[in-house]
């Protein structure tokens, strides 16, 4: 089979390439998936560059990627409920296993694999796992419910565009920030208001009960303006030393300021997939790359300002 392989730590343009590997064989509660599409996440290129070496199993030579969708090829004895040919999506657990979703075949633990309804295209299904779980858990951490005033900052990206919709589905009144060029996309997602992220935070309509910082660029000064006294804030990634300061100050605050610690949950992924099938959650795919151009997909992700998600097709080589 063909797979994208990380040969060394360094820039994605020179550190990864497509190679022929042996077909993986599932055992126990693992499923071998014939991958049709793999979703790209920022963690993919960060691991290639050598971030998180102390906790990652992505030590070259190794595969690349975690999100995927395709059909069941084979299953271990503990995963026999997944019949051959079933359309599925899921993820390889980051930091627990070596990555490898950008490949024609990949092994996935059964508890992180869900059936993809016929209404959901496989490219969209492949883009959903990490971003969707992140968005859902950020909404939970900020306790969004009916009538909540919600700000989603950096709302046109992979996590942000899903967070806008999930917060809306939970009954929140959503304000979404993004570049002017991204406003048509944001307006199509159904927020109550769209604002230019480069404008002053004082004009965004706060205070908000929940602030989801999907760009991790809001400062403590911004939050004084944007966050209600008992409001909750969550960012997708930590910023030091502020994350340490917030951990201490949270003991004294009514509202909490936190960083997402993603929990991989197949039940949550199943719920998200059902929302996508029902049409209440739209997964936006900015571009589909061929397997031969997978390094370009990683470079595009690293460049930033992706609207929605990027995916790689295993059925196209380029």
Residue frames as qw, qx, qy, qz and C-alpha x, y, z in Angstrom:
[[0.000, 0.888, 0.459, 0.000, 0.00, 0.00, 0.00],
 [0.357, 0.495, -0.049, 0.791, 1.01, 3.63, -0.45],
 [0.463, -0.774, -0.379, 0.206, 1.36, 5.87, 2.59],
 [0.138, 0.874, -0.194, 0.424, 2.76, 9.24, 3.54],
 [0.837, -0.273, -0.281, 0.381, 5.87, 8.65, 5.65],
 [0.168, -0.962, 0.203, -0.078, 7.72, 11.06, 7.89],
 [0.852, 0.287, -0.280, 0.337, 11.41, 10.37, 7.24],
 [0.479, 0.025, -0.366, 0.797, 12.90, 12.94, 9.61],
 [0.135, -0.790, -0.415, 0.431, 12.00, 15.91, 11.77],
 [0.259, -0.213, 0.264, 0.904, 11.87, 19.15, 9.84],
 [0.380, 0.332, -0.085, -0.859, 9.87, 21.18, 7.31],
 [0.748, 0.267, 0.546, -0.265, 7.01, 19.23, 5.75],
 [0.590, 0.724, -0.209, -0.291, 8.24, 20.06, 2.27],
 [0.397, 0.594, -0.698, 0.039, 11.41, 18.00, 2.78],
 [0.245, -0.340, 0.815, -0.400, 10.59, 15.62, 5.65],
 [0.677, 0.183, 0.620, -0.352, 7.71, 13.56, 4.28],
 [0.307, 0.363, -0.650, -0.593, 7.12, 11.49, 1.15],
 [0.887, 0.066, 0.053, -0.454, 4.96, 8.71, -0.24],
 [0.002, -0.436, 0.899, 0.039, 6.33, 5.18, 0.16],
 [0.763, -0.058, -0.542, -0.348, 5.16, 1.60, -0.31],
 [0.284, -0.381, 0.725, -0.498, 4.45, -0.19, 2.98],
 [0.173, -0.112, -0.977, -0.059, 3.04, -3.55, 3.97],
 [0.494, -0.473, -0.387, -0.619, -0.70, -3.83, 4.52],
 [0.197, -0.332, 0.668, -0.637, -1.48, -3.67, 8.27],
 [0.508, -0.226, -0.809, -0.191, -3.30, -6.62, 9.82],
 [0.444, -0.543, 0.155, -0.695, -5.83, -5.98, 12.60],
 [0.484, -0.100, -0.834, 0.245, -5.89, -7.91, 15.86],
 [0.140, -0.325, -0.647, 0.675, -7.98, -7.65, 19.00],
 [0.153, 0.782, 0.517, -0.313, -10.23, -4.59, 18.96],
 [0.089, -0.520, 0.334, 0.781, -8.63, -2.95, 15.94],
 [0.660, 0.616, 0.415, -0.117, -10.09, -2.37, 12.49],
 [0.400, -0.156, 0.490, 0.759, -8.19, -2.09, 9.22],
 [0.372, 0.762, 0.311, -0.429, -9.81, 0.69, 7.21],
 [0.534, 0.340, 0.449, 0.630, -9.47, 1.13, 3.46],
 [0.116, -0.620, -0.181, 0.755, -8.92, 4.87, 3.70],
 [0.419, 0.689, 0.471, 0.358, -10.59, 7.06, 1.09],
 [0.098, 0.830, -0.035, 0.548, -9.90, 10.41, 2.72],
 [0.605, -0.306, -0.437, 0.591, -7.71, 11.65, 5.58],
 [0.105, -0.962, -0.200, -0.154, -8.40, 14.91, 7.39],
 [0.529, 0.354, -0.285, 0.717, -5.58, 17.37, 8.02],
 [0.469, -0.850, -0.235, 0.031, -5.08, 18.92, 11.47],
 [0.087, 0.902, -0.351, 0.236, -2.42, 21.39, 12.67],
 [0.713, -0.522, 0.466, -0.036, -1.08, 18.67, 14.97],
 [0.925, 0.292, 0.180, 0.166, 0.02, 16.73, 11.87],
 [0.538, 0.700, -0.169, 0.438, 2.60, 19.26, 10.68],
 [0.341, -0.811, 0.355, -0.317, 3.60, 20.15, 14.23],
 [0.886, -0.295, 0.355, 0.034, 4.62, 16.55, 14.87],
 [0.813, 0.465, 0.066, 0.344, 6.58, 16.45, 11.61],
 [0.202, 0.834, -0.229, 0.459, 8.45, 19.58, 12.70],
 [0.535, 0.127, -0.668, 0.501, 9.34, 17.94, 16.02],
 [0.386, -0.455, 0.220, -0.771, 6.87, 19.55, 18.40],
 [0.810, -0.314, 0.199, -0.453, 5.83, 17.46, 21.43],
 [0.568, 0.396, -0.721, 0.035, 8.72, 15.00, 21.04],
 [0.076, -0.294, 0.794, -0.526, 8.62, 14.21, 24.74],
 [0.544, 0.119, 0.611, -0.562, 5.02, 12.92, 24.59],
 [0.718, 0.454, -0.156, -0.504, 4.48, 11.85, 20.98],
 [0.778, -0.089, 0.606, 0.136, 4.94, 8.44, 19.40],
 [0.641, 0.764, 0.078, -0.001, 5.54, 10.12, 16.02],
 [0.408, -0.678, 0.504, 0.346, 9.20, 9.21, 15.80],
 [0.658, 0.620, -0.298, -0.306, 10.52, 8.91, 12.25],
 [0.235, -0.052, -0.617, -0.749, 10.24, 6.84, 10.25],
 [0.203, 0.358, 0.800, -0.437, 6.51, 6.81, 10.89],
 [0.150, 0.604, 0.674, 0.398, 3.18, 7.65, 9.29],
 [0.001, 0.001, -0.095, 0.995, 1.37, 10.98, 9.32],
 [0.442, -0.225, -0.300, -0.814, -2.18, 11.95, 10.25],
 [0.165, 0.026, 0.841, -0.514, -4.97, 10.85, 12.59],
 [0.567, 0.371, 0.328, -0.658, -8.41, 11.58, 11.03],
 [0.015, 0.150, -0.846, -0.511, -9.81, 9.30, 8.31],
 [0.707, 0.260, 0.344, -0.560, -12.86, 7.91, 6.55],
 [0.277, 0.339, -0.797, -0.416, -13.32, 4.95, 4.24],
 [0.868, -0.102, -0.248, -0.417, -14.60, 1.38, 4.35],
 [0.691, -0.464, 0.541, -0.123, -13.87, -1.54, 6.64],
 [0.521, 0.499, -0.666, -0.189, -11.34, -3.88, 5.04],
 [0.681, -0.067, -0.714, 0.150, -10.81, -6.29, 7.93],
 [0.448, -0.688, 0.181, -0.542, -11.39, -6.40, 11.68],
 [0.123, 0.303, -0.873, 0.362, -9.88, -8.11, 14.68],
 [0.346, -0.323, -0.881, -0.014, -11.91, -10.60, 16.71],
 [0.159, -0.480, -0.567, 0.650, -12.88, -7.94, 19.22],
 [0.185, 0.431, -0.053, -0.882, -14.23, -5.65, 16.51],
 [0.203, 0.178, 0.902, 0.337, -16.34, -8.12, 14.53],
 [0.241, 0.703, 0.545, -0.389, -19.36, -5.75, 14.66],
 [0.196, 0.721, -0.262, -0.611, -17.71, -3.80, 11.84],
 [0.824, 0.296, 0.479, 0.057, -18.56, -5.75, 8.70],
 [0.467, -0.088, 0.495, 0.728, -16.42, -5.67, 5.58],
 [0.170, 0.451, 0.543, 0.688, -17.33, -2.74, 3.34],
 [0.222, -0.828, -0.488, 0.167, -19.09, -0.67, 6.02],
 [0.257, 0.714, -0.015, 0.651, -18.56, 3.08, 5.57],
 [0.643, -0.613, -0.313, 0.335, -16.73, 4.36, 8.63],
 [0.231, 0.777, -0.202, 0.550, -14.86, 7.37, 10.02],
 [0.756, -0.621, -0.146, 0.149, -12.68, 7.77, 13.04],
 [0.133, 0.888, -0.381, 0.222, -9.27, 8.63, 14.32],
 [0.773, 0.068, -0.474, 0.416, -6.01, 7.16, 15.47],
 [0.480, -0.853, -0.189, 0.080, -5.51, 8.36, 19.06],
 [0.355, 0.764, -0.299, 0.448, -2.78, 11.00, 19.09],
 [0.141, -0.661, 0.590, -0.442, -0.01, 10.45, 21.66],
 [0.791, -0.218, 0.503, -0.271, -1.14, 6.87, 22.25],
 [0.839, 0.213, 0.450, 0.218, -0.27, 5.41, 18.85],
 [0.319, -0.243, 0.445, 0.801, 1.94, 6.27, 15.93],
 [0.467, 0.561, 0.083, -0.679, 0.10, 8.39, 13.36],
 [0.227, -0.136, 0.853, 0.449, -0.73, 7.01, 9.94],
 [0.497, 0.553, 0.556, -0.372, -4.14, 8.00, 8.55],
 [0.415, 0.740, -0.265, -0.459, -2.68, 9.45, 5.33],
 [0.157, -0.287, 0.924, 0.198, -2.35, 6.02, 3.80],
 [0.518, -0.004, -0.612, -0.598, -4.39, 3.64, 1.68],
 [0.734, -0.382, -0.556, -0.083, -4.97, 1.43, 4.73],
 [0.007, -0.508, 0.505, -0.698, -4.79, 2.23, 8.45],
 [0.464, -0.308, -0.806, 0.200, -5.48, 0.53, 11.78],
 [0.270, -0.468, 0.092, -0.836, -8.01, 2.25, 14.04],
 [0.037, 0.061, 0.879, -0.472, -9.22, 1.15, 17.51],
 [0.118, -0.476, -0.806, -0.333, -12.87, 0.10, 17.26],
 [0.203, -0.702, -0.554, 0.400, -14.02, 2.43, 20.04],
 [0.061, -0.601, 0.081, 0.793, -12.90, 5.44, 17.97],
 [0.006, -0.005, -0.742, -0.671, -14.63, 4.33, 14.79],
 [0.443, 0.394, 0.510, -0.624, -18.23, 5.13, 13.82],
 [0.444, 0.425, 0.727, 0.307, -20.49, 4.24, 10.94],
 [0.019, 0.257, -0.171, -0.951, -20.92, 7.02, 8.37],
 [0.520, 0.535, 0.559, -0.363, -24.54, 7.50, 7.27],
 [0.559, 0.393, 0.553, 0.477, -25.16, 7.51, 3.53],
 [0.118, 0.951, 0.271, 0.084, -26.11, 11.21, 3.69],
 [0.326, -0.867, 0.265, 0.268, -22.57, 12.21, 4.74],
 [0.706, 0.640, -0.288, 0.092, -19.88, 12.33, 2.01],
 [0.895, -0.222, -0.159, 0.353, -16.69, 10.56, 3.05],
 [0.448, 0.419, -0.155, 0.774, -14.50, 13.63, 2.54],
 [0.332, -0.658, 0.065, -0.673, -16.62, 15.53, 5.06],
 [0.890, -0.426, -0.142, -0.086, -16.66, 12.57, 7.42],
 [0.801, 0.086, -0.215, 0.551, -12.85, 12.44, 7.37],
 [0.189, 0.519, -0.137, 0.822, -12.67, 16.13, 8.29],
 [0.530, -0.651, -0.209, -0.502, -14.94, 15.82, 11.31],
 [0.788, -0.325, -0.480, 0.209, -13.28, 13.78, 14.12],
 [0.514, -0.162, -0.326, 0.777, -10.65, 16.00, 15.78],
 [0.026, -0.214, -0.072, -0.974, -12.19, 19.36, 14.83],
 [0.539, -0.457, -0.451, -0.545, -15.71, 18.25, 15.68],
 [0.703, -0.418, -0.513, 0.263, -14.80, 16.75, 19.04],
 [0.374, -0.032, -0.224, 0.899, -12.80, 19.89, 19.86],
 [0.210, -0.323, -0.199, -0.901, -15.71, 22.19, 19.01],
 [0.651, -0.473, -0.514, -0.299, -18.23, 20.09, 20.95],
 [0.675, -0.357, -0.460, 0.453, -16.07, 19.89, 24.06],
 [0.214, 0.098, -0.113, 0.965, -15.31, 23.62, 23.96],
 [0.409, -0.436, -0.310, -0.739, -19.05, 24.29, 23.93],
 [0.737, -0.457, -0.497, 0.006, -19.47, 22.02, 26.95],
 [0.569, -0.127, -0.356, 0.731, -16.58, 23.61, 28.83],
 [0.011, 0.116, -0.035, 0.993, -18.17, 27.04, 28.41],
 [0.134, 0.375, 0.800, -0.448, -21.59, 25.72, 29.49],
 [0.226, 0.069, -0.354, -0.905, -23.47, 26.94, 26.43],
 [0.154, 0.415, 0.883, -0.158, -27.22, 26.57, 26.65],
 [0.127, 0.733, 0.571, 0.347, -30.40, 28.30, 25.48],
 [0.118, -0.974, -0.174, -0.085, -30.03, 32.07, 25.51],
 [0.665, -0.485, 0.140, 0.551, -26.28, 32.07, 26.17],
 [0.313, 0.926, -0.154, -0.144, -24.36, 34.92, 24.53],
 [0.870, -0.131, 0.335, 0.337, -21.50, 33.23, 22.68],
 [0.238, 0.858, -0.362, -0.278, -18.42, 34.55, 20.92],
 [0.912, 0.051, 0.295, 0.281, -16.52, 32.25, 18.57],
 [0.007, 0.883, -0.333, -0.330, -13.20, 33.90, 17.70],
 [0.020, -0.422, 0.832, 0.360, -11.41, 32.59, 14.62],
 [0.677, 0.192, 0.528, -0.475, -14.70, 31.13, 13.46],
 [0.709, 0.547, -0.229, -0.381, -13.85, 30.22, 9.87],
 [0.108, 0.514, -0.851, -0.008, -11.23, 27.57, 10.68],
 [0.468, -0.014, -0.872, -0.142, -11.65, 23.85, 11.20],
 [0.220, -0.321, -0.786, 0.481, -12.73, 23.99, 14.84],
 [0.100, 0.246, 0.204, -0.942, -14.32, 27.44, 14.65],
 [0.428, 0.021, -0.442, -0.788, -16.80, 26.82, 11.84],
 [0.513, -0.255, -0.815, -0.085, -18.10, 23.73, 13.64],
 [0.222, -0.268, -0.616, 0.707, -18.22, 25.52, 17.00],
 [0.258, 0.055, -0.072, -0.962, -20.45, 28.23, 15.52],
 [0.580, -0.121, -0.585, -0.554, -22.98, 25.61, 14.43],
 [0.512, -0.235, -0.792, 0.237, -22.84, 23.50, 17.60],
 [0.084, -0.189, -0.442, 0.873, -23.27, 26.58, 19.81],
 [0.407, 0.009, -0.234, -0.883, -26.20, 27.66, 17.65],
 [0.601, -0.162, -0.727, -0.290, -27.76, 24.19, 17.88],
 [0.397, -0.238, -0.727, 0.508, -27.45, 24.37, 21.68],
 [0.142, -0.846, -0.513, -0.024, -29.52, 27.54, 21.71],
 [0.429, -0.486, -0.036, 0.760, -26.75, 30.11, 21.99],
 [0.342, 0.928, 0.127, -0.072, -26.83, 33.52, 20.35],
 [0.798, -0.127, 0.234, 0.540, -23.56, 33.42, 18.43],
 [0.199, 0.937, -0.195, -0.211, -21.21, 36.18, 17.32],
 [0.903, 0.075, 0.228, 0.357, -18.51, 34.92, 14.94],
 [0.056, -0.870, 0.289, 0.394, -15.24, 36.70, 14.18],
 [0.789, 0.149, 0.444, 0.397, -13.24, 36.27, 11.00],
 [0.235, -0.239, 0.345, 0.877, -11.47, 38.13, 8.25],
 [0.463, 0.465, 0.041, -0.754, -13.66, 40.14, 5.89],
 [0.381, 0.322, -0.736, -0.458, -12.90, 37.59, 3.16],
 [0.127, -0.065, -0.983, 0.117, -14.35, 34.81, 5.32],
 [0.346, 0.133, 0.394, -0.841, -17.63, 36.61, 6.09],
 [0.664, 0.120, -0.387, -0.628, -19.70, 34.94, 3.32],
 [0.538, 0.022, -0.840, 0.074, -18.76, 31.53, 4.74],
 [0.067, -0.061, -0.705, 0.703, -19.47, 32.62, 8.31],
 [0.468, 0.097, 0.091, -0.873, -22.85, 34.09, 7.44],
 [0.667, 0.071, -0.601, -0.435, -23.82, 30.79, 5.81],
 [0.376, 0.011, -0.868, 0.324, -23.26, 28.99, 9.14],
 [0.419, -0.643, -0.554, -0.324, -26.12, 30.85, 10.83],
 [0.375, -0.228, -0.489, 0.754, -24.58, 32.99, 13.60],
 [0.009, -0.854, -0.472, 0.219, -26.52, 35.94, 14.93],
 [0.088, 0.973, -0.135, -0.164, -23.72, 38.32, 14.01],
 [0.849, 0.176, 0.067, 0.494, -20.45, 38.32, 12.06],
 [0.142, -0.970, 0.102, 0.170, -17.67, 40.80, 12.87],
 [0.605, 0.668, -0.344, 0.263, -14.25, 41.64, 11.45],
 [0.847, -0.383, -0.209, 0.302, -11.64, 40.01, 13.68],
 [0.540, 0.201, -0.086, 0.813, -9.22, 42.88, 12.97],
 [0.192, -0.725, -0.141, -0.646, -11.59, 45.46, 14.47],
 [0.094, -0.411, 0.595, -0.684, -11.50, 46.54, 18.12],
 [0.275, -0.223, -0.926, 0.134, -12.85, 43.93, 20.54],
 [0.102, 0.288, 0.465, -0.831, -14.85, 46.74, 22.14],
 [0.459, 0.247, -0.227, -0.823, -17.08, 46.77, 19.03],
 [0.250, 0.061, -0.940, -0.224, -17.89, 43.05, 19.05],
 [0.597, -0.379, -0.340, -0.620, -20.97, 43.31, 21.25],
 [0.494, -0.092, -0.776, 0.382, -19.80, 41.87, 24.57],
 [0.232, -0.454, 0.849, -0.140, -19.94, 40.95, 27.32],
 [0.712, 0.104, -0.592, -0.364, -20.41, 37.29, 26.43],
 [0.821, -0.406, 0.269, -0.297, -21.32, 34.33, 28.63],
 [0.882, -0.077, 0.394, 0.246, -19.01, 32.06, 26.62],
 [0.264, 0.838, -0.389, -0.277, -15.90, 32.90, 24.62],
 [0.924, 0.043, 0.328, 0.193, -14.41, 30.19, 22.40],
 [0.028, 0.847, -0.400, -0.348, -10.97, 31.31, 21.25],
 [0.930, 0.230, 0.273, 0.089, -10.28, 29.09, 18.27],
 [0.548, 0.742, -0.180, 0.342, -7.35, 31.28, 17.21],
 [0.738, -0.461, -0.218, 0.442, -5.80, 31.56, 20.70],
 [0.405, 0.376, 0.036, 0.833, -5.06, 35.25, 20.13],
 [0.325, -0.826, -0.235, -0.395, -7.32, 37.00, 22.64],
 [0.337, 0.330, -0.530, 0.705, -5.40, 38.81, 25.39],
 [0.263, -0.436, -0.704, 0.495, -6.35, 39.33, 29.06],
 [0.074, 0.287, 0.066, -0.953, -7.18, 42.94, 28.11],
 [0.365, -0.069, -0.621, -0.690, -9.54, 41.67, 25.41],
 [0.411, -0.335, -0.848, 0.013, -11.25, 39.36, 27.87],
 [0.083, -0.316, -0.482, 0.813, -11.88, 42.21, 30.33],
 [0.332, 0.215, -0.171, -0.902, -14.06, 43.70, 27.60],
 [0.507, 0.072, -0.681, -0.524, -15.50, 40.52, 26.11],
 [0.460, -0.155, -0.869, 0.101, -16.16, 38.17, 29.02],
 [0.535, -0.661, -0.170, -0.497, -18.99, 38.58, 31.52],
 [0.260, -0.629, 0.599, -0.423, -17.93, 38.37, 35.21],
 [0.708, -0.154, 0.646, -0.239, -19.33, 34.84, 35.46],
 [0.769, 0.545, -0.182, -0.282, -18.56, 33.93, 31.85],
 [0.824, -0.250, 0.462, 0.210, -16.38, 31.06, 30.69],
 [0.358, 0.790, -0.417, -0.273, -13.44, 31.17, 28.27],
 [0.854, -0.138, 0.468, 0.183, -11.68, 28.31, 26.50],
 [0.250, 0.751, -0.477, -0.382, -8.80, 28.34, 24.01],
 [0.942, 0.267, -0.171, -0.113, -7.76, 25.60, 21.63],
 [0.784, 0.209, -0.348, 0.470, -4.07, 25.72, 22.61],
 [0.549, -0.720, -0.217, 0.366, -2.17, 26.97, 25.68],
 [0.355, 0.766, -0.141, 0.517, -0.21, 30.20, 25.84],
 [0.706, -0.412, -0.319, 0.479, 2.48, 30.57, 28.45],
 [0.127, 0.025, -0.853, 0.506, 2.66, 31.99, 31.04],
 [0.465, -0.177, -0.013, -0.867, -1.04, 32.97, 30.86],
 [0.748, -0.169, -0.582, -0.272, -2.26, 29.39, 31.18],
 [0.512, -0.099, -0.669, 0.529, -0.46, 29.10, 34.52],
 [0.084, -0.066, 0.265, -0.958, -1.80, 32.44, 35.73],
 [0.600, -0.169, -0.295, -0.724, -5.35, 31.45, 34.78],
 [0.665, -0.149, -0.730, 0.048, -5.08, 28.12, 36.58],
 [0.293, -0.132, -0.584, 0.745, -4.37, 29.99, 39.82],
 [0.218, 0.015, 0.085, -0.972, -6.88, 32.80, 39.29],
 [0.526, -0.211, -0.651, -0.506, -9.64, 30.33, 38.43],
 [0.407, -0.281, -0.777, 0.390, -9.74, 29.46, 42.12],
 [0.060, -0.360, -0.366, 0.856, -10.95, 33.01, 42.80],
 [0.246, 0.090, -0.372, -0.891, -13.17, 33.61, 39.75],
 [0.669, 0.241, 0.460, -0.532, -16.84, 32.88, 39.21],
 [0.811, 0.548, -0.071, -0.191, -16.13, 32.15, 35.56],
 [0.782, -0.313, 0.434, 0.319, -13.34, 29.90, 34.36],
 [0.413, 0.788, -0.374, -0.262, -10.60, 30.47, 31.78],
 [0.806, -0.204, 0.554, 0.052, -9.35, 27.17, 30.44],
 [0.214, 0.514, -0.687, -0.467, -7.50, 25.42, 27.64],
 [0.902, 0.130, -0.128, -0.392, -9.02, 22.52, 25.74],
 [0.231, -0.386, 0.893, 0.003, -7.70, 19.10, 26.70],
 [0.660, 0.164, -0.418, -0.602, -9.30, 16.96, 24.02],
 [0.542, -0.128, 0.787, -0.265, -10.95, 13.74, 25.14],
 [0.298, 0.171, -0.766, -0.543, -11.36, 11.15, 22.40],
 [0.460, 0.155, 0.694, -0.532, -14.89, 9.81, 22.63],
 [0.037, 0.104, 0.856, 0.504, -16.56, 7.58, 20.06],
 [0.045, 0.643, 0.742, -0.187, -20.00, 8.33, 21.47],
 [0.029, 0.740, 0.061, -0.669, -19.50, 12.05, 20.90],
 [0.035, -0.303, 0.655, 0.691, -18.23, 11.37, 17.38],
 [0.079, 0.370, 0.904, 0.198, -21.33, 9.31, 16.66],
 [0.058, 0.763, 0.494, -0.413, -23.54, 12.20, 17.83],
 [0.001, -0.627, 0.266, 0.732, -21.67, 14.63, 15.59],
 [0.077, -0.050, 0.837, 0.540, -22.00, 12.29, 12.62],
 [0.094, 0.574, 0.813, -0.027, -25.75, 12.07, 13.18],
 [0.050, 0.781, 0.179, -0.596, -25.97, 15.88, 13.24],
 [0.031, -0.420, 0.572, 0.704, -24.09, 15.97, 9.94],
 [0.091, 0.225, 0.920, 0.309, -26.48, 13.40, 8.48],
 [0.058, 0.714, 0.653, -0.246, -29.48, 15.43, 9.64],
 [0.333, 0.659, 0.268, 0.619, -28.10, 18.59, 8.04],
 [0.364, -0.920, -0.141, -0.044, -27.76, 20.53, 11.30],
 [0.493, -0.685, 0.372, 0.387, -23.94, 20.40, 11.13],
 [0.723, 0.689, -0.020, 0.043, -22.13, 21.23, 7.90],
 [0.692, -0.428, 0.316, 0.488, -18.48, 20.26, 7.51],
 [0.414, 0.886, -0.105, -0.181, -16.80, 22.69, 5.14],
 [0.810, -0.105, 0.342, 0.465, -13.94, 21.26, 3.07],
 [0.076, 0.834, -0.188, -0.513, -11.81, 24.01, 1.55],
 [0.471, 0.620, -0.558, -0.287, -9.77, 21.72, -0.68],
 [0.961, -0.095, 0.259, -0.018, -9.10, 18.06, -1.44],
 [0.058, 0.736, -0.641, -0.210, -5.46, 17.19, -2.13],
 [0.894, 0.212, -0.382, -0.096, -4.19, 14.03, -3.80],
 [0.877, -0.429, 0.051, 0.211, -1.97, 11.62, -1.86],
 [0.723, 0.273, 0.054, 0.633, 0.95, 12.72, -4.03],
 [0.100, 0.638, -0.024, 0.763, 0.34, 16.31, -2.92],
 [0.638, -0.630, -0.439, 0.060, -0.13, 15.50, 0.78],
 [0.544, -0.212, -0.181, 0.792, 2.97, 17.49, 1.74],
 [0.020, 0.337, 0.223, 0.915, 1.33, 20.51, 0.12],
 [0.512, -0.635, -0.472, -0.335, -1.76, 19.94, 2.27],
 [0.666, -0.486, -0.333, 0.458, 0.39, 20.02, 5.41],
 [0.365, 0.006, 0.037, 0.930, 2.14, 23.17, 4.19],
 [0.194, -0.523, -0.385, -0.735, -1.22, 24.80, 3.46],
 [0.615, -0.653, -0.442, -0.011, -2.39, 24.02, 6.99],
 [0.614, -0.323, -0.194, 0.694, 0.81, 25.43, 8.43],
 [0.201, 0.287, 0.198, 0.915, 0.36, 28.67, 6.46],
 [0.047, 0.368, 0.598, -0.711, -2.91, 29.26, 8.32],
 [0.367, 0.347, 0.017, -0.863, -6.21, 30.96, 7.48],
 [0.088, -0.112, -0.928, -0.344, -7.76, 27.76, 6.13],
 [0.538, -0.049, 0.077, -0.838, -11.52, 28.14, 5.76],
 [0.940, -0.046, -0.033, -0.336, -13.00, 24.94, 7.06],
 [0.755, -0.380, 0.523, 0.107, -10.89, 21.82, 6.62],
 [0.364, 0.597, -0.638, -0.321, -8.35, 20.26, 4.27],
 [0.885, -0.090, 0.434, -0.143, -8.46, 16.59, 3.29],
 [0.026, 0.500, -0.779, -0.378, -6.28, 14.18, 1.31],
 [0.885, 0.223, 0.016, -0.409, -7.78, 11.69, -1.14],
 [0.533, -0.365, 0.746, 0.161, -6.17, 8.24, -1.31],
 [0.706, 0.438, 0.554, 0.055, -7.89, 7.53, -4.62],
 [0.449, 0.883, -0.037, 0.134, -5.94, 10.31, -6.32],
 [0.807, -0.253, 0.021, 0.533, -2.15, 10.33, -6.52],
 [0.023, 0.945, -0.059, -0.322, -1.41, 13.51, -8.46]]
